[in-house]
Amino acid sequence: MLKLHPPRRDRLLFWAGGLLGAAAFLLVFGLSPLDVANDAFCRGGFIEKDIQQHYAGWLFYRQSALRFPLCIAESINWPDGLSVAYTDSIPLLAAFFRLLSPLLPETFQYFGWFTLVCFFLQGAFGARLLGLFAKGCALPLLGDLLFVFSPVLWERALRHTSLAAQFFVLGALYYYVRGCREGRYAFPGLFVLNLLTITVHPYFVPMTYAVTLALVLQQAVRTRRPAGPFVFLGADLAATAAAGWAIGLFHGTASGGSDALYGYFSMNLNSLWNPAGVGGMDWSLFLPVQNQVGGNYDAFAYLGLGALAALAASLITLAWRRALHPLRLLRRHWPLAAVCAALTVFAVSHTITANGATLAVLPLPAALIRLCSVFRSGGRMFWPVYYLLLMAAFAGLCRLGRRQAVRLALVGGMAALQLLDLSPGLWQRRTAFAAAQRQEAFPTALTSDFWQEAAGRYTHLAAMDGIQADALHLALYAADNGMTTNDPFAARYDAAALAAQQKTLTQELAEGTLRSDTLYLFAVEGNFLQAVEPVSGSGAWCGRIDGAEGSWYVIAPGMAAYEPDGSCIPYGPDYPLRLADYTDALWNRGVLDSDRRVVCLADSPFARAKLEGAGYLCADGADYAILDVDDSDPGWLMITLDIPDATVLWGKELETKPCKN
């Protein structure tokens, strides 16, 4: 066997591992994502719609003026702007390519190349990490297949694009192992690694710093000189915070977002052997899909059958040989064990789930839940432990054989079983990406010719309530047409400022005032009907536009002459009533559950006018006598009907008829 000097071997492992990762990327995704002028998969949505958010953030930022801090897209969260860190648009690359924007083609996406680089570095750091546990190059490169075909990596690649940078975790583990062996902590590479995490995705910050903290603690205790290690840690933290400030992460107030709090996206206790991926993906050829609860899907952590078998075989064999010394390992690596335990507890959260059941919800102070909700997808924090387990599967097998040929056979068998087991998920990924290229997965609902007629007419797109139907295609529409938007499609936004702006716009509409440069969109029909009457005669086209994912209720100044297509229903005397789509413990989509004879409409001047003197509510040619109208609950009209089951009125367009003489 050819012997290489350690530095030369490290370089060879880095480049060979990197090429292995790049080859894995190209094998599944091909060359098309590397065409920077090809944005079909960015617009089409891959597995789910998140990449549309990432691409829209870049489009908005590219149109923004250069300013400091960097990465502030002025047209998002209008008028205050928002950092594209909150659209997961990879701020480091967004800032770089924004500077080069005048030299770039009109259509330009960097997400394909970014993901390829992530796979390269995943393989590169993975091979160097495993090279610390085995001689030569063949064994580490065989074991590196565990990392470059990690299901957790493939679950995020080109879906949650920035979260494909899992090489940060492998890099931190590499420096940890080296630091323990060499008695070092102040690695320039580790410093830079930690610094860069915040410029790619903030979720990597606690992951790599947890491993760094373990190394710093170990060296501080070992040398009994804590000053140096903690100065290194403090300087790194300060530089990381400065980088976060430079990319606008702390610009304004980014408090709003998903209603899900910490604990919803928790890690299920079956995650390590549950091959259930997002979008119906099945990651195992052999193991059955297990049940999950709520947001457990985001804590996906399937190890793969090869890794699971290797871990089981190593533990059983080493224990039988009495070569397993867990207490010795714990004494040697207690800081790493402590941070791994903390990360696991955080990932499992206070909402403890197993298979399809919630075992317990531990009481936590509301303030602590709000604090933890800064990283509300807490299940991701298990990733350092996940990669440690993959590393342990490799290292364990290497200890089972004394001869290199035996080790190669064991590791090769593990890698082969792993790839065979994961083959369905990899093939599904390839198929889903082909669909994204054709925009088949998530076609836009903006198919009405209204959107073409409105393009170029308005400067602002105002979401008047909540997040709009098909919000990410709507964000792309706004970016393509140079419009600002306050639609809260980003992961975080200033909820208080949005509410104040919507209140101001609503008051203006109530006073009959329209902003000619603003397209008003409502998600809730009741809010639209409450606002539309004072401005319906002001030269605006008002009405409902139906799409594949829901309906928009629109006030479009200056478009009164627009002749709607079949997907539009103009507001006017013939505009239909519909039940309020309201559900709680008593109501089911606007029908009172207890007797199903009472229905609910949002209170509005339009609804009251329709009901005035009416004796019947009509749908599909049937008339249902109105027995009572109750407006005692502000904002709602509750109507008792002579009907056996009012759920037949769900989603129906309703008319009224006067009382019969």
Summary of the structure (lengths in Angstrom):
residues: 661
radius of gyration: 28.7
end to end distance: 103.0
largest distance: 103.4
contacts: 2285
relative contact order: 0.10
helix: 51%
strand: 13%
